[in-house]
Amino acid sequence: MSMLVSVLIFLLIFGVIVTAHELGHFAIARRNGIRVRAFDLGMGPTFLHRKFGETDFCLKAFPIGGACIFDGMPGEESASDAHSFAGASVWARIATVLAGPAANFLIGFVLAVIIAAFSGTDRPVVGSVMEGSAAEAAGIEAGDVITRINGRAIHLYREVRLESMMNYGETMDIRLLRDGEVLTVTLTPRYDETDGRYYIGIIGSGEYTECRGFDVFRCGYYECEYWFRATWQSIGLIFRGHFSSKDLSGPVGVVKAVDDTYQATRPYGIPTMILSFMNLTLLLTINLGIMNLLPIPALDGGRLLIYLVEAIRRKPLSAEKEGLVTMAGAIALAALMVFVLFQDITRFFE
């Protein structure tokens, strides 16, 4: 029964994220006079559709993904007109492509503001320092407020943990605030053979601080920035070879994460569950926005790269070539999705 509830919650979360993404494309396309032929939620066969104006709104059988289909898309043979995608200016096409990820970031910011209003934030205050650790050797003390790491501003304690988790033995310059005095220390995280990772040696969960009034917008921004940074740095570690294919996760893995969250928060009541799922939705919508901006054919980032090149050289790529690039990217992406699904299912039944 709990798994059924988790699947329904997953569908709700994913539905909100995908709908926001496609609405972003739809709104800016219409604003630029581009004709939207279909607005699809899900993939596969259509089981429900309604036509409003020139757009066919479709609900597909498989609740994964979505699409905004414009007239005159790359690879189509139909002649373009002033209201087709191909007939729009390059800047209108760039704005339309960017609007999907931008909508995800906007939804993320709204969620982050709500979370900050009800949950507050965690100031980067050192709780305690491990004996014999790199932090102790550098002179870090309990009560110190960490303000910068390697020149990067720190606003949340989770950012300190993130910098520690993403570190593979590189030297860290840490700026501290102690009794009104600014100090800078340098340390190199030490490797722990048991856990197989590097540690700074700082213990604690930060200092809880309420966010009141307009301060919730600042705290919400820091919350979004944290998840943006966590996602981006994780992608960077994949290319550096620190993550393997086993670390990839897809829809089945997200369902498992939803179920784990449901089981962990159910004893604490509905308000706690709602805030926890809002946090998960925040992570997923930021993740989707960033992943879509990667310069991979068939994703928004791949199309954006093509149109930026067109804007620079003032000459479009032929529709045939753009269609072939997009198709090749779609095939590669589909193969990756199948592989990730296999990995998810394997882990699910372990």
C-alpha positions as CSV (number, residue, x, y, z in Angstrom):
1,M,0.0,0.0,0.0
2,S,2.8,2.4,0.9
3,M,4.5,1.8,-2.5
4,L,1.2,2.7,-4.2
5,V,1.0,5.9,-2.3
6,S,4.7,6.6,-3.2
7,V,4.0,6.1,-6.9
8,L,1.0,8.5,-6.8
9,I,3.2,11.1,-5.0
10,F,5.9,10.6,-7.6
11,L,3.4,11.1,-10.4
12,L,2.1,14.3,-8.7
13,I,5.7,15.7,-8.2
14,F,6.8,14.8,-11.7
15,G,3.6,16.1,-13.2
16,V,4.1,19.5,-11.6
17,I,7.8,19.7,-12.7
18,V,7.2,18.6,-16.3
19,T,4.0,20.8,-16.6
20,A,5.9,23.8,-15.4
21,H,8.8,23.1,-17.9
22,E,6.5,22.7,-20.9
23,L,4.3,25.7,-19.8
24,G,7.5,27.8,-19.9
25,H,8.1,26.8,-23.5
26,F,4.4,27.3,-24.4
27,A,4.1,30.7,-22.9
28,I,7.2,32.2,-24.5
29,A,6.4,30.6,-27.8
30,R,3.0,32.1,-27.9
31,R,4.4,35.5,-26.7
32,N,6.6,35.4,-29.8
33,G,3.8,34.4,-32.1
34,I,5.0,30.8,-32.6
35,R,2.2,28.4,-33.3
36,V,2.1,25.5,-30.8
37,R,0.7,22.4,-32.5
38,A,0.6,20.1,-29.5
39,F,1.2,20.3,-25.7
40,D,2.0,16.7,-24.5
41,L,2.3,15.5,-21.0
42,G,3.8,12.0,-20.8
43,M,4.9,9.7,-23.6
44,G,3.5,7.0,-25.7
45,P,-0.1,6.6,-26.9
46,T,-2.6,9.4,-26.2
47,F,-5.5,8.5,-24.0
48,L,-7.0,12.0,-23.4
49,H,-6.8,15.2,-25.5
50,R,-8.6,18.5,-25.9
51,K,-8.1,21.1,-28.5
52,F,-8.0,24.8,-27.5
53,G,-7.4,27.2,-30.3
54,E,-4.6,25.9,-32.5
55,T,-3.1,23.6,-29.8
56,D,-4.0,20.0,-29.0
57,F,-3.4,19.3,-25.3
58,C,-2.7,15.6,-24.8
59,L,-2.2,13.3,-21.9
60,K,-0.1,10.3,-22.7
61,A,-0.1,6.8,-21.4
62,F,3.3,6.8,-19.8
63,P,3.7,9.6,-17.2
64,I,7.4,10.3,-18.0
65,G,8.5,13.5,-19.8
66,G,6.5,15.8,-22.0
67,A,6.8,18.0,-25.1
68,C,5.8,21.3,-26.7
69,I,5.5,20.7,-30.5
70,F,5.7,23.7,-32.7
71,D,4.9,24.0,-36.4
72,G,8.1,24.0,-38.5
73,M,10.3,22.1,-36.1
74,P,13.7,20.9,-37.3
75,G,13.5,18.1,-39.8
76,E,9.9,18.8,-40.9
77,E,9.3,19.2,-44.6
78,S,6.4,21.6,-44.2
79,A,7.0,25.1,-45.4
80,S,7.6,27.7,-42.7
81,D,5.6,30.8,-42.2
82,A,5.8,33.8,-39.9
83,H,4.1,31.8,-37.1
84,S,6.2,28.6,-37.4
85,F,9.2,27.8,-35.2
86,A,11.5,27.9,-38.2
87,G,10.1,31.2,-39.3
88,A,10.6,32.9,-36.0
89,S,13.7,35.1,-35.3
90,V,16.7,33.3,-33.8
91,W,16.3,35.3,-30.6
92,A,12.6,34.2,-30.3
93,R,13.7,30.6,-30.7
94,I,16.5,31.0,-28.1
95,A,14.0,32.6,-25.6
96,T,11.5,29.7,-26.3
97,V,14.1,27.1,-25.6
98,L,15.4,28.8,-22.5
99,A,11.9,29.2,-21.1
100,G,11.5,25.6,-20.1
101,P,14.5,25.4,-17.7
102,A,13.8,28.9,-16.5
103,A,10.3,27.8,-15.5
104,N,11.8,24.9,-13.5
105,F,14.1,27.4,-11.7
106,L,11.2,29.7,-11.0
107,I,9.1,26.9,-9.5
108,G,12.2,25.9,-7.5
109,F,12.5,29.4,-6.1
110,V,8.8,29.6,-5.1
111,L,9.2,26.2,-3.3
112,A,12.4,27.3,-1.6
113,V,10.7,30.5,-0.3
114,I,7.9,28.5,1.2
115,I,10.3,26.0,2.7
116,A,12.4,28.8,4.2
117,A,9.2,30.4,5.6
118,F,8.2,27.3,7.5
119,S,11.6,25.5,8.1
120,G,14.0,28.4,8.5
121,T,17.6,27.9,7.5
122,D,20.9,26.5,8.8
123,R,23.7,29.1,9.4
124,P,27.2,27.7,8.7
125,V,28.3,27.6,12.4
126,V,30.8,25.0,13.5
127,G,29.3,22.7,16.1
128,S,32.5,21.0,17.2
129,V,35.9,19.8,15.7
130,M,37.1,16.3,15.6
131,E,40.3,15.6,17.5
132,G,43.3,15.0,15.3
133,S,41.5,16.3,12.2
134,A,42.6,18.7,9.5
135,A,40.2,21.3,10.9
136,E,41.8,21.1,14.4
137,A,45.2,21.4,12.9
138,A,44.1,24.5,11.0
139,G,42.8,26.1,14.2
140,I,39.1,26.0,13.5
141,E,37.0,26.2,16.7
142,A,33.5,25.5,17.8
143,G,31.3,28.5,17.2
144,D,33.2,29.8,14.2
145,V,31.0,31.0,11.3
146,I,32.3,29.9,7.9
147,T,31.8,32.6,5.4
148,R,33.9,31.5,2.4
149,I,35.6,28.3,1.1
150,N,38.1,28.7,-1.8
151,G,36.7,32.2,-2.4
152,R,33.1,30.9,-2.7
153,A,30.5,32.5,-0.4
154,I,29.0,30.2,2.1
155,H,25.5,30.9,3.5
156,L,24.3,27.4,4.7
157,Y,25.9,24.8,6.8
158,R,24.9,22.2,4.1
159,E,27.3,24.0,1.7
160,V,30.1,23.2,4.1
161,R,29.1,19.6,4.0
162,L,28.8,19.7,0.2
163,E,32.3,21.2,-0.1
164,S,33.6,18.4,2.1
165,M,31.8,15.6,0.2
166,M,33.0,17.0,-3.2
167,N,36.6,17.2,-2.1
168,Y,39.1,14.6,-3.1
169,G,42.2,15.8,-1.2
170,E,42.5,19.3,-2.6
171,T,43.6,22.2,-0.4
172,M,40.9,24.4,1.0
173,D,41.1,28.1,2.0
174,I,38.4,28.8,4.6
175,R,37.4,32.2,5.8
176,L,35.9,32.4,9.3
177,L,34.2,34.9,11.5
178,R,35.1,34.5,15.2
179,D,33.9,37.1,17.7
180,G,33.6,39.7,15.0
181,E,37.1,39.0,13.7
182,V,37.7,37.7,10.2
183,L,40.3,34.8,10.0
184,T,41.5,32.8,7.0
185,V,42.9,29.2,7.4
186,T,44.2,26.7,5.0
187,L,43.7,22.9,5.3
188,T,43.9,19.7,3.4
189,P,41.1,17.2,4.1
190,R,42.4,13.8,5.4
191,Y,41.5,10.5,3.9
192,D,39.5,8.0,6.0
193,E,40.3,4.4,5.0
194,T,37.1,3.0,6.6
195,D,34.7,5.3,4.8
196,G,36.8,5.7,1.7
197,R,36.5,9.5,1.5
198,Y,38.1,12.7,2.7
199,Y,37.0,14.6,5.8
200,I,37.5,18.2,6.9
201,G,36.9,17.2,10.5
202,I,34.0,19.6,11.3
203,I,31.0,18.1,13.3
204,G,27.6,19.8,13.6
205,S,24.4,20.5,11.8
206,G,24.6,24.3,11.7
207,E,22.7,26.8,13.7
208,Y,18.9,26.9,13.1
209,T,17.7,30.4,12.2
210,E,14.2,31.6,11.4
211,C,13.5,33.4,8.2
212,R,11.0,36.2,8.7
213,G,9.3,38.8,6.5
214,F,11.2,39.6,3.3
215,D,14.2,37.6,4.6
216,V,12.4,34.5,3.3
217,F,13.3,35.6,-0.3
218,R,17.0,35.8,0.6
219,C,16.9,32.4,2.3
220,G,14.9,30.9,-0.6
221,Y,17.6,32.2,-3.0
222,Y,20.4,30.6,-0.9
223,E,18.3,27.3,-0.9
224,C,18.1,27.3,-4.7
225,E,21.7,28.2,-5.0
226,Y,22.7,25.2,-2.8
227,W,20.8,22.7,-4.9
228,F,22.0,24.3,-8.1
229,R,25.6,24.0,-6.9
230,A,25.1,20.5,-5.7
231,T,23.7,19.3,-9.0
232,W,26.4,21.2,-11.1
233,Q,29.3,19.9,-9.0
234,S,27.9,16.3,-9.1
235,I,27.9,16.5,-12.9
236,G,31.5,17.8,-12.8
237,L,32.6,14.9,-10.7
238,I,31.0,12.4,-13.2
239,F,33.3,13.9,-15.9
240,R,36.3,13.7,-13.5
241,G,35.6,10.0,-13.1
242,H,34.6,10.1,-9.4
243,F,31.1,8.7,-10.1
244,S,30.3,5.6,-12.0
245,S,27.3,4.5,-14.1
246,K,25.9,2.8,-10.9
247,D,25.4,6.3,-9.4
248,L,23.0,7.3,-12.2
249,S,19.3,7.2,-11.3
250,G,16.0,7.6,-13.2
251,P,12.3,7.4,-12.5
252,V,12.4,4.1,-10.7
253,G,15.2,5.5,-8.5
254,V,13.1,8.6,-7.8
255,V,10.1,6.5,-6.8
256,K,12.4,4.7,-4.3
257,A,13.6,8.1,-3.0
258,V,9.9,9.2,-2.6
259,D,9.1,5.9,-0.8
260,D,12.0,6.4,1.6
261,T,10.9,9.9,2.3
262,Y,7.4,8.8,2.9
263,Q,8.4,6.1,5.3
264,A,10.8,8.4,7.2
265,T,8.4,11.3,7.6
266,R,5.0,9.5,8.1
267,P,5.4,9.2,11.9
268,Y,5.9,13.0,12.2
269,G,2.6,14.0,10.5
270,I,1.3,15.5,7.3
271,P,3.0,19.0,7.6
272,T,6.4,17.4,7.9
273,M,5.7,15.1,5.0
274,I,4.6,18.0,2.8
275,L,7.7,20.0,3.6
276,S,9.9,17.0,2.9
277,F,8.3,16.3,-0.5
278,M,8.6,20.0,-1.3
279,N,12.3,19.7,-0.6
280,L,12.5,16.7,-2.9
281,T,10.5,18.5,-5.6
282,L,12.9,21.5,-5.3
283,L,15.9,19.2,-5.9
284,L,14.2,17.5,-8.9
285,T,13.1,20.7,-10.6
286,I,16.5,22.3,-10.3
287,N,18.1,19.1,-11.5
288,L,15.7,18.9,-14.5
289,G,16.4,22.6,-15.4
290,I,20.2,22.1,-15.3
291,M,20.2,18.7,-17.1
292,N,18.0,20.2,-19.9
293,L,20.6,23.0,-20.4
294,L,23.5,20.6,-21.0
295,P,24.7,20.9,-24.7
296,I,23.3,17.5,-25.7
297,P,21.3,17.1,-29.0
298,A,17.6,16.6,-28.4
299,L,17.8,18.5,-25.1
300,D,17.1,22.2,-24.7
301,G,20.8,22.9,-24.3
302,G,21.7,21.2,-27.6
303,R,19.1,23.3,-29.4
304,L,20.3,26.4,-27.6
305,L,23.9,25.8,-28.7
306,I,22.7,25.5,-32.3
307,Y,20.8,28.7,-32.2
308,L,23.6,30.6,-30.4
309,V,26.0,29.5,-33.2
310,E,23.4,30.7,-35.7
311,A,23.1,34.1,-33.9
312,I,26.9,34.5,-34.0
313,R,27.5,33.4,-37.6
314,R,24.2,35.0,-38.8
315,K,23.4,32.0,-40.8
316,P,21.2,29.0,-39.7
317,L,22.1,25.4,-39.9
318,S,20.2,23.6,-42.6
319,A,16.9,22.1,-41.4
320,E,18.0,18.7,-42.6
321,K,21.3,18.8,-40.6
322,E,19.6,20.2,-37.5
323,G,17.0,17.4,-37.8
324,L,19.7,14.7,-38.1
325,V,21.6,16.0,-35.1
326,T,18.4,16.2,-33.0
327,M,17.4,12.6,-34.1
328,A,20.9,11.2,-33.3
329,G,20.7,12.9,-29.8
330,A,17.2,11.5,-29.2
331,I,18.4,8.0,-30.0
332,A,21.4,8.3,-27.7
333,L,19.2,9.8,-25.0
334,A,16.7,7.0,-25.3
335,A,19.5,4.4,-25.1
336,L,20.8,6.1,-21.9
337,M,17.2,6.1,-20.4
338,V,16.9,2.4,-21.0
339,F,20.3,1.8,-19.4
340,V,19.4,3.9,-16.4
341,L,16.0,2.2,-16.1
342,F,17.8,-1.2,-16.0
343,Q,20.2,0.1,-13.3
344,D,17.2,1.4,-11.3
345,I,15.3,-1.8,-11.5
346,T,18.3,-3.9,-10.5
347,R,18.9,-1.7,-7.4
348,F,15.2,-1.7,-6.6
349,F,15.1,-5.5,-6.2
350,E,18.5,-5.8,-4.4
